Amino acid sequence: MIIGVAGPYSADTEEKRKSNLDAMNIAAAKLLEMGHIPLIGMNAALPVIEKADVKDKYKATMDISLAVLDKCDGILMIGESPGANKERDLVLSKGLPVYYKIEDVPKPE
């Protein structure tokens, strides 16, 4: 399965943002080890947003993140935030599974 990983990213410090992104990447690595294909919207958005001259960086980030999550078969929520909840809601609107613990993600067939 292609599984999105979502959790909080935004924070007051660069150190905390890095820690938040690291947590998503660690969860994604575990999914990969299980045999899934993990995707993280922030990993797709951040390098582009860093180079782009756009007024609303949050909107642009969410647009890219939601486009990535739209291609997933489910989502692993490692925490909640306004952005992560938007990703979760997109997945739910498609009738796809939302996992809150990696142990709940089924092994690939």
C-alpha positions, 0 to 999 in steps of 0.5 A, spaced: 500 500 500 501 507 499 501 510 505 501 517 507 504 519 514 502 525 517 503 529 523 505 536 526 510 540 522 509 547 524 513 549 530 516 556 534 523 553 532 527 550 527 529 545 531 522 543 533 520 543 526 526 538 524 524 534 530 517 533 527 519 532 520 524 527 523 518 523 527 514 523 520 520 520 516 522 515 522 515 512 521 515 512 514 522 508 514 518 503 519 512 503 513 518 501 508 521 496 512 514 493 513 513 493 505 509 499 504 511 505 500 510 511 504 509 518 502 510 525 506 507 531 503 511 535 507 517 532 504 514 534 497 512 541 499 518 543 503 524 543 498 519 547 493 516 552 497 523 554 499 525 556 492 518 559 490 516 566 491 509 565 493 505 569 498 502 564 502 507 559 503 502 555 508 497 554 503 502 552 497 505 547 502 498 544 504 496 544 496 502 540 495 501 536 501 494 534 499 496 532 492 501 527 495 496 524 500 490 524 494 495 518 491 495 514 498 491 508 499 491 510 507 494 514 512 498 513 518 497 519 523 503 520 528 500 526 531 494 531 530 495 539 527 491 543 523 495 541 516 495 533 518 488 533 520 486 536 513 490 530 510 486 525 514 480 528 512 481 528 505 483 520 506 477 519 510 473 523 505 475 517 500 473 512 504 480 510 506 483 507 512 486 512 517 491 508 522 493 511 529 499 506 530 504 503 526 502 496 529 495 497 526 497 498 519 496 491 515 502 487 512 502 487 505 500 481 501 
